[in-house]
Amino acid sequence: MMVIDPELTAYCAQHEAEYLAELKSWIAIPSISADPEYQAEVRRCCERLVDRMRAIGLNAEVLETGGNPIAYGAWLQAPGKPTVIIYGHYDVQPADPVELWETPPFEGHVRDGKIFGRGSVDDKGQVLMHLAAIEAHLRTRGTLPINVKVVIEGEEEIGSPNFEAALGRYEEKLRADLAVISDTAVYAQDVPSLTTSIRGLVHWEITVSGPKEDLHSGYFGGLVDNPIEALARIVAQLKDANGRVAVPGFYDGVPELDPNAAAELYSLPFDEAQQARSLGVPQLGGERDRIALERQWFRPTLECNGIWGGYQGPGSKTIIPSFAKAKVSARLVGSQDPLEIREHVQAFIQQLAPPTVRVTVESSGDTRAVSTSRDHPAVAAAARAMEAGFGKAPVFIGTGGTIGPVASFDRILGMPQVLIGVGLPDDRIHAPNEKFTLSQFFGGIRTMCTLYDELGKLTANA
């Protein structure tokens, strides 16, 4: 089994208390990108990261984006070795509802072998794993086995609206052979995992307009079609009774699992009934002819995310509302084309529209699904590093979520990506009492130390 350099291991072990204190200090900065009132805190967090990278020994600076800045640091003194972008984000979700937190969200409290706080695992703790590993290399050896470009952005939690423009603006500065992203989770605490695919994402907003104003349902009920009912019928017809999306062309570009990947899914421990109980639903849903993990990671989805219209106050108000709206999104896989999917769904909705109402559809988003072959040399290097860090060879998994910058790196800079996060499924990201299990945190630091050594064995442009 691959082992970590003993000198690196010793250095990391000696500084665990310092890493934990540093993570607490980062958590204490409420870098909430969604709330303009925290804009100054967002910038303060960025500048704090730049100062930390300079202290380690990187050439670091703030990169302006037109939105929240990027904390950038580089060490490029390994000629002939691969150049690796290390991506993460320092912005965090709002802490609401604050009253559900057992301890204040921006203080970083340690209990039961975990650190609790907003951003602890998503993504400040996982960013710190890399900075700690870089520092360990530079302090023990005076050098790194690879060239690194650290890119820590401040808008991931709001969809990275300025990231692609920044990639274009700083294209030369950000050129690299490979991107490493630690913003994902493993399958379970005792199951080290590497994510090799993420889903893409597109959105629609449907507006169904009826009468020019709300109407008295006693006078006009049975005469004027109700926009809420029309919208409900449209949404209900987006899928068939077996959970399959009914939109023509929706599944174009969706691959079937190869036998080896399917066998691995069946081998992973998964209890559908237990999962349903933990989510508070009677049973799991989705495409009936696909197993749960395939539905979760490797199949596309089409979901209604919100629906509203009419009177919603106390008591009753007997009206036919003038309009109803719904928000819909799709997660994409394989080679599904986001722009084509947007058009297919929009056309199908218009086809379903009854003649008694007017239906308009606005669409947005063009994030493609991204996958990296498990046979890629960098993925193999990451697998060896994770085995060294956690004592067990990793399994290969997918993630049902979307990380926009991953698709941006793929499309704009043409780079392969290694998704090597170490969070746990129960870390409560985006929810009250977010946490990072310390054994995962410290194991992640050891893993990144070895990852750099393993990537250093590859040739540039590998």
Secondary structure, 3 states (H helix, E strand, C coil): CCCCCHHHHHHHHHCHHHHHHHHHHHHCCCCECCCHHHHHHHHHHHHHHHHHHHHHCCEEEEECCCCCCEEEEEECCCCCCCEEEEEEECCECCCCCHHHCCCCCCCCEEECCEEECCCHHHHHHHHHHHHHHHHHHHHHHCCCCCEEEEEEECCHHHCCCCHHHHHHHCCCCCCCCEEEECCCECCECCECEEEEEECEEEEEEEEEECCCCCEEHHHHCCCCCCHHHHHHHHHHCCECCCCCECCCCCCCCCCCCCHHHHHHHHHCCCCHHHHHHHHCCCCCCCCCCCCHHHHHHCCCEEEEEEEEECCCCCCCCCEECCEEEEEEEEEECCCCCHHHHHHHHHHHHHHHCCCCCEEEEEEEEEECCEECCCCCHHHHHHHHHHHHHHCCCCEEEEECCCCHHHHHHHHHHCCCEEECCCECCCCCCCCCCCEEEHHHHHHHHHHHHHHHHHHHCCCCCC
